[in-house]
């Protein structure tokens, strides 16, 4: 399995350090946006709030989609099968 945090750290280090692979420096705001976008690609488990399954990032309702339709957070639905079975 991928160690997403190590990969994220390496990508951000390359962008921030301006290595030979990157021809330009980025502003702190741009760096922050890059970090947020990359972190949303790391699957997170939805959370249960008041008997509903919501996105762990933006707290909006999610279905069984692999991504939140509002913020784009990658979702890991393992362990939520019982919840979706109750709905049917």
MMTF fields as JSON, N, C-alpha, C and O atoms, coordinates in Angstrom:
{
  "mmtfVersion": "1.0.0",
  "mmtfProducer": "UNKNOWN",
  "numBonds": 351,
  "numAtoms": 352,
  "numGroups": 88,
  "numChains": 1,
  "numModels": 1,
  "chainsPerModel": [1],
  "groupsPerChain": [88],
  "chainIdList": ["A"],
  "bondAtomList": [4, 2, 8, 6, 12, 10, 16, 14, 20, 18, 24, 22, 28, 26, 32, 30, 36, 34, 40, 38, 44, 42, 48, 46, 52, 50, 56, 54, 60, 58, 64, 62, 68, 66, 72, 70, 76, 74, 80, 78, 84, 82, 88, 86, 92, 90, 96, 94, 100, 98, 104, 102, 108, 106, 112, 110, 116, 114, 120, 118, 124, 122, 128, 126, 132, 130, 136, 134, 140, 138, 144, 142, 148, 146, 152, 150, 156, 154, 160, 158, 164, 162, 168, 166, 172, 170, 176, 174, 180, 178, 184, 182, 188, 186, 192, 190, 196, 194, 200, 198, 204, 202, 208, 206, 212, 210, 216, 214, 220, 218, 224, 222, 228, 226, 232, 230, 236, 234, 240, 238, 244, 242, 248, 246, 252, 250, 256, 254, 260, 258, 264, 262, 268, 266, 272, 270, 276, 274, 280, 278, 284, 282, 288, 286, 292, 290, 296, 294, 300, 298, 304, 302, 308, 306, 312, 310, 316, 314, 320, 318, 324, 322, 328, 326, 332, 330, 336, 334, 340, 338, 344, 342, 348, 346],
  "bondOrderList": [1, 1, 1, 1, 1, 1, 1, 1, 1, 1, 1, 1, 1, 1, 1, 1, 1, 1, 1, 1, 1, 1, 1, 1, 1, 1, 1, 1, 1, 1, 1, 1, 1, 1, 1, 1, 1, 1, 1, 1, 1, 1, 1, 1, 1, 1, 1, 1, 1, 1, 1, 1, 1, 1, 1, 1, 1, 1, 1, 1, 1, 1, 1, 1, 1, 1, 1, 1, 1, 1, 1, 1, 1, 1, 1, 1, 1, 1, 1, 1, 1, 1, 1, 1, 1, 1, 1],
  "groupList": [{"groupName": "UNK", "atomNameList": ["N", "CA", "C", "O"], "elementList": ["N", "C", "C", "O"], "formalChargeList": [0, 0, 0, 0], "bondAtomList": [1, 0, 2, 1, 3, 2], "bondOrderList": [1, 1, 2], "singleLetterCode": "X", "chemCompType": "L-PEPTIDE LINKING"}],
  "groupTypeList": [0, 0, 0, 0, 0, 0, 0, 0, 0, 0, 0, 0, 0, 0, 0, 0, 0, 0, 0, 0, 0, 0, 0, 0, 0, 0, 0, 0, 0, 0, 0, 0, 0, 0, 0, 0, 0, 0, 0, 0, 0, 0, 0, 0, 0, 0, 0, 0, 0, 0, 0, 0, 0, 0, 0, 0, 0, 0, 0, 0, 0, 0, 0, 0, 0, 0, 0, 0, 0, 0, 0, 0, 0, 0, 0, 0, 0, 0, 0, 0, 0, 0, 0, 0, 0, 0, 0, 0],
  "groupIdList": [1, 2, 3, 4, 5, 6, 7, 8, 9, 10, 11, 12, 13, 14, 15, 16, 17, 18, 19, 20, 21, 22, 23, 24, 25, 26, 27, 28, 29, 30, 31, 32, 33, 34, 35, 36, 37, 38, 39, 40, 41, 42, 43, 44, 45, 46, 47, 48, 49, 50, 51, 52, 53, 54, 55, 56, 57, 58, 59, 60, 61, 62, 63, 64, 65, 66, 67, 68, 69, 70, 71, 72, 73, 74, 75, 76, 77, 78, 79, 80, 81, 82, 83, 84, 85, 86, 87, 88],
  "secStructList": [7, 7, 7, 2, 2, 2, 2, 2, 2, 2, 2, 2, 2, 2, 2, 2, 2, 6, 7, 6, 6, 7, 7, 1, 7, 7, 7, 2, 2, 2, 2, 2, 2, 2, 2, 2, 2, 2, 2, 6, 6, 1, 7, 3, 3, 7, 3, 3, 3, 6, 6, 3, 3, 3, 7, 6, 6, 6, 7, 7, 5, 7, 7, 1, 7, 1, 5, 7, 6, 6, 6, 7, 7, 5, 3, 3, 7, 6, 6, 7, 2, 2, 2, 2, 2, 2, 2, 7],
  "xCoordList": [0.849, 0.0, 0.884, 1.979, 0.399, 1.141, 1.18, 0.208, 2.305, 2.37, 2.14, 3.085, 0.88, 0.489, 1.187, 1.543, 1.38, 1.996, 3.449, 3.908, 4.172, 5.556, 5.597, 6.436, 4.693, 4.634, 4.274, 4.896, 3.29, 2.894, 4.072, 4.339, 4.765, 5.915, 6.988, 7.554, 7.269, 8.288, 7.893, 8.718, 6.638, 6.175, 6.269, 6.751, 5.81, 5.851, 7.286, 7.576, 8.169, 9.579, 10.178, 10.934, 9.851, 10.383, 9.854, 10.607, 8.576, 8.001, 8.618, 8.982, 8.734, 9.211, 10.701, 11.114, 11.497, 12.945, 13.373, 14.519, 12.475, 12.797, 13.969, 14.995, 13.808, 14.862, 14.946, 14.194, 15.849, 16.044, 14.779, 14.607, 13.899, 12.664, 11.639, 10.652, 11.844, 10.863, 11.577, 12.56, 11.098, 11.783, 11.35, 11.894, 10.402, 9.945, 9.661, 9.368, 9.747, 9.373, 7.873, 7.294, 7.265, 5.847, 5.656, 6.447, 4.602, 4.3, 3.761, 3.388, 3.726, 3.194, 1.726, 1.291, 0.952, -0.461, -0.607, -1.453, 0.212, 0.162, 0.593, -0.012, 1.616, 2.088, 0.968, 0.772, 0.231, -0.87, -1.962, -2.499, -2.294, -3.306, -2.858, -3.655, -1.574, -1.041, -1.161, -1.583, -0.793, -0.852, -2.288, -2.535, -3.232, -4.635, -5.155, -5.858, -4.811, -5.281, -4.695, -5.401, -3.418, -2.795, -3.339, -3.537, -3.584, -4.125, -5.522, -5.904, -6.292, -7.638, -7.606, -8.617, -6.475, -6.353, -6.033, -6.082, -5.705, -5.478, -6.84, -7.499, -7.279, -8.615, -8.782, -7.937, -9.886, -10.235, -11.593, -12.449, -11.775, -13.051, -14.125, -13.877, -15.324, -16.433, -16.737, -16.427, -17.337, -17.677, -19.19, -19.924, -19.634, -21.069, -21.409, -20.834, -22.358, -22.841, -24.361, -25.001, -24.927, -26.391, -26.99, -27.958, -26.404, -26.876, -26.8, -27.534, -25.928, -25.718, -24.224, -23.414, -23.865, -22.462, -22.101, -22.733, -21.063, -20.656, -19.173, -18.409, -18.787, -17.396, -16.587, -17.037, -15.41, -14.601, -13.993, -13.546, -13.972, -13.37, -14.393, -14.202, -15.487, -16.453, -17.748, -18.602, -17.905, -19.066, -20.397, -21.447, -20.372, -21.62, -21.935, -21.043, -23.194, -23.624, -22.924, -22.74, -22.538, -21.92, -22.685, -23.276, -22.67, -23.249, -22.135, -21.217, -22.222, -21.2, -20.131, -19.325, -20.109, -19.117, -17.715, -17.571, -16.682, -15.322, -14.782, -13.718, -15.51, -15.103, -16.293, -17.434, -16.024, -17.068, -17.41, -16.514, -18.679, -19.065, -18.963, -19.037, -18.796, -18.695, -17.254, -16.931, -16.385, -15.011, -13.963, -12.81, -14.329, -13.39, -12.548, -11.66, -12.802, -12.042, -12.219, -13.347, -11.11, -11.181, -11.706, -11.278, -12.633, -13.276, -12.967, -12.944, -12.734, -12.487, -13.724, -13.915, -14.556, -15.818, -15.695, -16.708, -14.487, -14.356, -14.857, -14.468, -15.701, -16.254, -17.581, -18.196, -18.047, -19.335, -20.422, -21.54, -20.094, -21.061, -22.332, -23.43, -22.193, -23.365, -24.33, -25.545, -23.803, -24.657, -25.473, -26.682, -24.804, -25.507, -26.484, -27.5, -26.215, -27.16, -28.434, -29.521, -28.316, -29.499, -30.418, -31.633, -29.848, -30.65, -31.5, -32.514, -31.101, -31.83, -32.963, -33.667],
  "yCoordList": [-1.187, 0.0, 1.237, 1.236, 2.274, 3.523, 4.214, 4.193, 4.818, 5.664, 7.089, 7.803, 7.486, 8.755, 9.946, 10.905, 9.888, 11.018, 11.215, 12.349, 10.117, 10.238, 10.814, 11.661, 10.356, 10.868, 12.353, 13.148, 12.726, 14.132, 14.979, 16.043, 14.515, 15.247, 15.437, 16.523, 14.395, 14.481, 15.463, 16.263, 15.407, 16.331, 17.775, 18.653, 18.008, 19.367, 19.852, 21.027, 18.974, 19.358, 19.742, 20.71, 18.994, 19.309, 20.652, 21.441, 20.92, 22.199, 23.338, 24.372, 23.151, 24.226, 24.516, 25.676, 23.473, 23.658, 24.121, 24.529, 24.066, 24.469, 23.64, 24.19, 22.338, 21.449, 21.566, 22.327, 20.823, 20.869, 20.475, 20.849, 19.723, 19.287, 20.416, 20.275, 21.499, 22.591, 23.896, 24.253, 24.602, 25.798, 27.094, 28.149, 27.057, 28.31, 28.148, 27.049, 29.211, 29.212, 29.492, 30.116, 29.03, 29.278, 30.119, 30.042, 30.921, 31.748, 30.869, 29.717, 31.418, 30.656, 30.303, 29.213, 31.22, 30.937, 29.785, 28.909, 29.791, 28.725, 27.398, 26.358, 27.432, 26.243, 25.669, 24.455, 26.556, 26.119, 25.445, 24.415, 26.015, 25.418, 24.056, 23.121, 23.947, 22.674, 21.629, 20.499, 22.01, 21.086, 20.621, 19.432, 21.569, 21.212, 20.266, 19.301, 20.542, 19.694, 18.291, 17.303, 18.202, 16.888, 16.129, 14.916, 16.821, 16.153, 15.604, 14.592, 16.267, 15.769, 14.485, 13.789, 14.16, 12.92, 11.723, 10.58, 11.981, 10.902, 10.482, 11.277, 9.251, 8.828, 8.912, 8.442, 9.517, 9.598, 8.955, 8.989, 8.373, 7.728, 8.788, 9.751, 8.604, 9.489, 9.327, 8.294, 10.336, 10.281, 10.289, 10.775, 9.745, 9.711, 10.868, 11.011, 11.69, 12.815, 12.731, 12.778, 12.609, 12.506, 11.445, 11.703, 10.26, 9.116, 9.322, 8.676, 10.209, 10.406, 10.365, 10.767, 9.875, 9.791, 11.08, 11.439, 11.772, 13.055, 13.035, 12.211, 13.956, 14.12, 14.598, 15.485, 14.029, 14.442, 15.833, 16.434, 16.35, 17.656, 18.786, 19.762, 18.654, 19.767, 19.492, 20.373, 18.286, 17.898, 17.906, 18.079, 17.719, 17.599, 16.113, 15.267, 15.809, 14.422, 13.803, 14.451, 12.548, 11.833, 10.552, 9.974, 10.116, 8.836, 7.811, 7.855, 6.894, 5.854, 6.198, 5.339, 7.428, 7.878, 7.861, 8.052, 7.636, 7.63, 9.032, 9.165, 10.073, 11.459, 12.269, 12.008, 13.247, 14.176, 15.073, 15.633, 15.215, 16.024, 17.521, 18.315, 17.916, 19.338, 19.828, 20.876, 19.092, 19.581, 18.744, 19.167, 17.558, 16.726, 15.794, 15.124, 15.733, 14.862, 13.403, 12.944, 12.672, 11.238, 10.54, 10.843, 9.606, 8.945, 7.456, 6.795, 6.944, 5.524, 4.967, 5.189, 4.249, 3.759, 2.412, 1.843, 1.89, 0.608, 0.77, 1.7, -0.124, -0.051, 0.68, 0.715, 1.266, 1.957, 1.136, 1.616, -0.098, -0.947, -1.161, -1.173, -1.329, -1.541, -0.374, -0.571, 0.826, 2.009, 2.006, 2.234, 1.745, 1.775, 0.618, 0.758, -0.515, -1.635, -1.286, -1.705, -0.519, -0.116, 0.776, 0.764, 1.551, 2.474, 1.755, 2.291, 0.565, -0.136, -0.961, -1.606],
  "zCoordList": [0.0, 0.0, 0.0, 0.563, -0.63, -0.713, 0.643, 1.399, 0.929, 2.111, 1.612, 1.275, 1.571, 0.984, 1.631, 0.947, 2.93, 3.614, 3.179, 3.048, 2.954, 2.475, 1.064, 0.758, 0.21, -1.158, -1.14, -1.844, -0.353, -0.239, 0.232, -0.327, 1.244, 1.781, 0.704, 0.581, -0.069, -1.115, -2.217, -2.66, -2.66, -3.703, -3.208, -3.923, -1.993, -1.464, -1.265, -1.488, -0.855, -0.714, -2.054, -2.142, -3.094, -4.426, -4.914, -5.485, -4.697, -5.12, -4.314, -4.874, -3.018, -2.148, -2.352, -2.355, -2.52, -2.65, -4.024, -4.207, -4.996, -6.355, -6.896, -7.298, -6.901, -7.408, -8.916, -9.525, -9.518, -10.969, -11.728, -12.888, -11.079, -11.747, -11.859, -12.582, -11.18, -11.137, -11.483, -10.833, -12.488, -12.978, -12.315, -12.64, -11.408, -10.813, -9.333, -8.862, -8.63, -7.217, -7.128, -8.017, -6.064, -5.87, -4.619, -3.679, -4.617, -3.452, -2.33, -2.554, -1.135, 0.006, -0.217, 0.154, -0.825, -1.093, -2.08, -1.901, -3.111, -4.112, -3.472, -3.735, -2.65, -1.944, -1.081, -1.031, -0.4, 0.448, -0.387, 0.019, -1.545, -2.417, -2.941, -3.014, -3.306, -3.78, -2.676, -2.922, -1.474, -0.336, -0.073, 0.127, -0.076, 0.162, -0.916, -0.614, -2.173, -3.269, -3.159, -3.366, -2.837, -2.707, -1.501, -1.577, -0.395, 0.795, 0.546, 1.133, -0.324, -0.624, -1.437, -1.525, -2.027, -2.792, -1.902, -2.355, -0.639, 0.316, 0.857, 1.528, 0.582, 1.022, 2.543, 3.304, 2.959, 4.376, 4.575, 3.692, 5.739, 6.051, 6.328, 7.053, 5.746, 6.106, 7.594, 8.188, 8.181, 9.605, 9.77, 8.91, 10.885, 11.167, 12.096, 13.175, 11.654, 12.452, 12.468, 11.418, 13.637, 13.8, 12.875, 12.16, 12.902, 12.116, 10.606, 9.858, 10.152, 8.721, 8.44, 9.275, 7.25, 6.853, 6.113, 5.12, 6.62, 6.034, 5.683, 6.185, 4.817, 4.418, 5.627, 6.352, 5.853, 6.996, 6.823, 7.8, 5.6, 5.331, 5.39, 6.115, 4.621, 4.543, 5.302, 5.4, 5.839, 6.664, 5.915, 6.534, 4.579, 3.828, 3.645, 3.72, 3.409, 3.221, 2.022, 0.991, 2.169, 1.054, 0.798, 1.709, -0.442, -0.8, -0.822, -0.003, -1.76, -1.847, -2.879, -3.235, -3.362, -4.343, -3.731, -2.523, -4.544, -4.015, -3.705, -3.099, -4.117, -3.843, -3.345, -3.727, -2.497, -2.069, -3.245, -3.877, -3.544, -4.699, -4.433, -5.37, -3.195, -2.871, -2.789, -3.348, -2.106, -1.919, -2.634, -2.729, -3.147, -3.884, -3.033, -3.559, -1.731, -0.848, -1.273, -1.452, -1.436, -1.711, -0.457, 0.658, -0.649, 0.483, 0.509, -0.53, 1.692, 1.918, 2.62, 3.816, 1.882, 2.428, 3.13, 3.536, 3.282, 3.971, 5.404, 6.11, 5.808, 7.159, 7.232, 8.298, 6.132, 6.152, 5.454, 5.265, 5.073, 4.37, 5.19, 4.634, 6.495, 7.354, 7.267, 7.238, 7.227, 7.164, 5.874, 5.899, 4.739, 3.448, 3.32, 2.638, 3.948, 3.919, 4.677, 4.28, 5.771, 6.544, 5.724, 5.92, 4.806, 4.006, 2.962, 2.515, 2.575, 1.495, 2.019, 1.242]
}
